Amino acid sequence: MTATPEQALEQAALAGIHRFAIPTPFAVGRVNCYLIEDEPLTLVDTGPNSGKALDELTARLGERGHSIDDLELIVVTHQHIDHLGLVEILVEHSGAEVAALDAAAQRLAAFQEDAEREDEFAVEVMRRNGIPEDVTVALRSVSRSFRGWGSHVAVTRPLKDGATLDLRDRSLEVLHRPGHSPSDTVFWDAERQILIVADHLLPKISSNPLIARPLDGSSRRTQALVTYIESLRKTREMPAEIVLPGHGEPITDHVGLIDSRLAGHDRRKEKIHRLIAERPRTAYELAQALWGNVAVTQAYLTLSEVLGHADLLVNEGRVREADDGAVIRYEAI
Ligand SMILES: [Zn+2]
């Protein structure tokens, strides 16, 4: 019998894993951090760098009889600021070790410079895909204003894909599952069949496969959705009872949820194919045809969605990129 989300939270708590839903200033709402009461005392993700987030985290820890100073290990699931913004402050107070995927460590350490380069990359992607200059400029200033909620992260325990993170009472297998971001890492407790996934799989919304620079820091445009679907298929095969996401309630039927996400991507791909078959269009024109004029802050998300599905169509040989030197248009084959 499938457990309800409430039962799943209780079961996780019995296994020493406590969910703290920490406020963020972002549209996504609260972010889930997970306290693992083990040795070392471990916090998976921290919430954004804000007084409000710090106050709530302090209060939730207090309810469990802990203070921030007690934290011994902080695990970072991926590079997004709503998940890691408090790392620096928490480490200052507690001296906790910081664990994250080894391949992401360099970029996490150089957060400010890296964010600047990520923005430059995004501007180039937007320009090449037909997004008007004024939207690009506005989006860049929004991104700069968000940066204060982030933090540089000094990783002291780099984790290899496939390695195990051993606590006193449990072993967590470290699995790289890129797609939503290049650094997405999930943590698998095989004994308890509990999987901590952060934003790799979310219950209410499809995880946006954001177009981002690869972990090596180069400015290659990778195929985020293609990568994401490969990652989802791997997760689908895991015998997880409880999946703990980065936002929202626990997932107790990850196979059903992943199947519906895959079907959703398939439908969207076909819709985009029909639009391209009508006439060649830029990714920006495709996004407008699908969603109209969205808020500036959504422009890069919708562009990433379109590019992801266009990549699938290119790989299937149904669509090709026509580059006139200024912008890329997709045309049907
Ligand atoms: Zn994320």
Residues whose N, C-alpha, C, O or C-beta is under 5 A from the ligand:
A	BS01	ZN	H80 D199
